[in-house]
């Protein structure tokens, strides 16, 4: 009789512990979905240090010129401004992605392709992962400004 009671208690404990693990996974997935809103890519800010970017109505020409230099020296091995190459073309990227997402992809590509759903899909499509060029936030912002001119 005592063995039966112990078995029932153990089974009940096991059942509840399994359920709470699934609930935690579901909660984690829901939190990630809010952080990385895949239903609207323009709300997805990506994974990384950039949480907010202010873009002026007019392109900052000096910043864009600096961004073009950086793009030509560090990015053109894999990206062409207006056509698909090893990586996607940056032309029109700000119509498809938030500025924060773009900068986080530039600054934090390794973590983005591991944790961001859009970046994961891009990796599946383009096969080659984006190389981390170790740009500063200022340099990444300049590249973003250059993308506005394309």
PyMOL commands that set and color helices and strands:
alter all, ss='L'
color gray80, all
select helices_A, chain A and resi 2-35+61-74+93-96+99-107+109-115+117-126+137-147
alter helices_A, ss='H'
color red, helices_A
deselect
rebuild
show_as cartoon
